[in-house]
Amino acid sequence: MSETWTFAGERATVTAGEAVATLRRRIAEGRPGTWPTSSAGRLLSVVSDTDRALVMVLDEEDDPGAHAASAGSRQWSGGFRLANGQCDTCPDEETAPLGEAFRIVRHMIGTGLPPADTEGAGTGERHGGGGCPQARRGVGARQ
């Protein structure tokens, strides 16, 4: 059986395209933190500031996760609102532009793997703490 994905509180599985549409809608509604869960127990964390997103894949609940990265970015972005209402700032090198984040999510849900050209999550690097506070904390409560 192939891996399927659902959003918390919803029973229906989603296709890759439906997942991205749900993320777009939630971000527009002011709910920028979302955790799709797979039938294999994996978690996909997407927290956005509406311009960029922190995208992490966790193999299980307590896994430190692997995240997409934008190597060489030297700026910081703010507005990453967690489910508990906390608003954080992250270095851009630990996040991806929103369009790229959607591409990563679409590929991850569609194939079960991050795109081969994705840094961090694509190379299987585990999160080691870095500079992004919510990444170190597991991005807060799942929605």
BELDA-V792820 format. One record per backbone hydrogen bond with DSSP energy under -0.5 kcal/mol. CO is the residue of the C=O (numbers start at 1). NH is the residue of the N-H. Records with the same first field share a line. If there is no record, write none. Layout:
CO = NH / NH
This chain:
4 = 39
5 = 14
6 = 37
7 = 10
14 = 5
15 = 19
16 = 20
17 = 21
18 = 22
19 = 23
20 = 24
21 = 25
22 = 26
23 = 27
24 = 28
25 = 29
26 = 31
27 = 30
30 = 32
32 = 34 / 48
34 = 46
36 = 44
37 = 6
38 = 41
42 = 38
43 = 45 / 58
44 = 36
45 = 56
46 = 34
47 = 54
48 = 81
51 = 98
52 = 49 / 50
53 = 55 / 96
54 = 47 / 56
55 = 68
56 = 45
57 = 66
58 = 43
60 = 63
65 = 127
66 = 57
69 = 71 / 119
70 = 73
75 = 92
77 = 90
79 = 81
80 = 82 / 88
82 = 85
86 = 82 / 88
88 = 79 / 80
89 = 133
90 = 77
91 = 94
92 = 95
93 = 70
96 = 53
97 = 101
98 = 102
99 = 103
100 = 104
101 = 105
102 = 106
103 = 107
104 = 108
105 = 109
106 = 110
107 = 111 / 112 / 113
108 = 112
115 = 118
119 = 69 / 121
120 = 124 / 125
131 = 133
132 = 135 / 136
133 = 137
134 = 139
135 = 138
137 = 140
139 = 83
